[in-house]
């Protein structure tokens, strides 16, 4: 995940929550991708703070350093080296077709840089360096993961079977929409709920949230299936209560105001402990730095082994002899 400076509910439900679950079964790696974050405008002086806050948010949300290797991408320079080597087997046409490249090029017209274009190849390096077998992704990243698989296949076909083709695991909530009910939740669109926002701030934002547009009056029956807030209830509220909301909305027994209040309660139940843990960890920054430093050291060791093999097979590096 990129250190973008604001972690919101979309990041939590769409990604972090499933990483916490997956660490029960897998030897997990979670990477704070600061190299990727350089492809859009940023302030160098703010980057260390953003990285630290993201690490803090992961730990507060339940990422357990005993089971997950949490690290910062730039602590392992092999990511950029492998990216360069993979560039040599990646067709330009494939990168030009990526939806995210087109979207970001539109968003950042003044700075459509090579890094933005090459972004999916760096992602391929992030995964292939550690022989990742499964990668939890949201719907919008499935195309990139398919490209990673193709890059691995192309490289293996040219240099011999070595890189592992990763499989996608779609997160339980694949696409979290913002409070406008239209676009993906994002800070830049202003349609988000921050992970650390108080119940009062959340309640105030929910007051203006988009619901079923046909429900103009309190007495109008609603359609939960078209309401984004009902989808959020599905991820945050106990199932029996979700069934009651469904029935209450359809029969107009409950109004959208009541429904939003129930959502504030559900969000408080889920995010409250995260906010508390974040606050406690924030006062112990050394612990957070120790975790990411140890993660970086483990990753450098694994990456060195992978790069030794990759360089040998490609006929380059200090071990290559005529
Ligand atoms: Fe959406 Fe709830 Fe209003 Fe129904 S009652 S339209 S589910 S906010």
Boltz pocket constraint, residues with backbone or C-beta under 6 A from the ligand:
constraints:
  - pocket:
      binder: B
      contacts: [[A, 211], [A, 212], [A, 215], [A, 222], [A, 223], [A, 224], [A, 227], [A, 228], [A, 229], [A, 230], [A, 245], [A, 249], [A, 254], [A, 255], [A, 256], [A, 257], [A, 259], [A, 260]]
      max_distance: 6.0
